[in-house]
Amino acid sequence: MIHVELQNASASTAVPSSQQFTHWAVAATRKQNAEIVIRVVDEKESADLNGQFRGKHGPTNVLSFPFQAPPGMATDILGDILICAPVVEREAKEQGKSLHAHWAHMVIHGVLHLQGYDHIEENEAVKMESEEIAIMNGLGFPNPYEETES
């Protein structure tokens, strides 16, 4: 069973429901049992954590924090995902994407990071993006990396 805890700390009124977040997370999770926390925040919290953990200035759309269990400890905890609602809303508009699809993509992207996917190296990026595209297509969404006309 996949358990998703939603923490909504954002003032946004466009945050999807807990059921939607769970649906998207389940689609991206390759384990039968997993625990994930998804925290939706505003720009200040995102910027603070982006600076603290990535050394980057300003807010970002999604941050993932994989859980590292102590040696010998078995756990279903995958980790935490932090999504910045204002950034997601702005990006969807700027990129001509449906807000719903962009939220789904951020959850899928974050869950894949929790499972070890990355996009720093080109070969890793190709693998991660193809997985994202397949999951998005399976949910009825378009390829999140295709350019759209605004």
N, C-alpha and C positions, 0 to 999 in steps of 0.2 A: 504494500500500500504506500502511496506517495502522500505525504502530509505537507501541506503548504500553510505556513502562518503568514498572514498579511498584516503588516504594520503600516497604516496610512498616517504619515506625519506631514502631509501636504495640504495646502489650502486649495488645491485644484479641485474643481467640480467635475473634471473629465476623467477621473481615475476609474478604471474598469472594476468590476465586482470581484470579490474573492473567488467566486466560482470560475470566472474567466481566467484569472491568474493561475488557478489550480489546473484548469484544462490545458493551458499552454505549457505549464511546467511538466505535467504528466507526459505530454507529447514529446518533450525533449529529454526526458529522463530515461536512461538505459538500464536502470536498476529496478528490481521489483519492489524494493522497500527503500524509501528515502525521506529525509526530513529537510525542508528548505524554508528559510525565512526570506520573504520579500518585503523590503521596506521602501515605501514610496515617500520621497522627500522633496523639499523645495531647494532652490539654488544654494542657499548658504550652507546647509549640511552637506550637499554634494561637493561644493567647492572645498570645504574644510577637509573632507575625507580624501578627495582627489589630490589635494596638496600634501596631506599627511602620508598617504600610502603610495602615491605615484609620482610625487614631486611636481605635479602639473598645476598650473594656475587656472582657477575658474571651475565652474561646474561641468560635469560630463553626463552623458545619457545613462550609462549603466556601469556599476562597479560590482565585481564579484569577489567574495571572500571565501575560498574553499576551506572547509574545516580540516584541520590536521589532528587526527586522533593520536594520543600518545602510543608508543610502541606496545603491541600486544592487546590493545583495546579495540574490540569490534564495535562498530557503530553504524547506524543508518544515516547519520547527519552528513549531508553534502556540504552545507554552508549557507551563507547569506548573500543575497543580491540586493543592491541598493539602486533604485531607479529614480531619476530626477524628473518629476512630472513636467515642470515648465520647459525643460530642454527637450523632452520627448514631444511635447505639443508643438514647440517651435520648429523642430526638425521635420515633423510630419508635414507641416504647412509649407516650409521652405522646399522640401523635396517632392511635394505634390503627392504624398502618400496618404492613405486613409489612416486616421489616428488609431483606430482599432488595430489595423495591421501593424503599425509601428510599435504599439504597446506589445503585441504578441511577439514581434521580432526581438524586442529588448529582453523579454522574459526568456525566450529560447536562447538568445546569445548568452545571457547570464548563466543559465542552467548548463549550457555546454562548457563554459569556463569552469564551473564547479566540478565538472567531470574530466577536467584535464585538457580540454581543447584550448588552443591559443592561435593567435594570428600575427605573431611577431615575425616569424620566418615565412617566406613566400609559400613553401610547401605546406606549412601548417595552416596558413590562411586559406589556401585552396581547399584543403580538407574540411576546415571548419565551415567555410562559406557554403560548400556543397551540402554539408549536413544541415545547415540552417535553411537553405533553399528547399531541400527535400521535406523537412518538417513543416515549413511554411506552406508548401504546396499541398502536403497531406492534410493540412487544416483548411485548405481552400483559399489561401492567400497567395498573392503573386510573389515573384522573386524580389526580395528586399534590396537587392543590389542592382537591379535594372534601373536605368535612368527613366524618370517619368517627366512628362511635360506639364508645367504648371499653368 
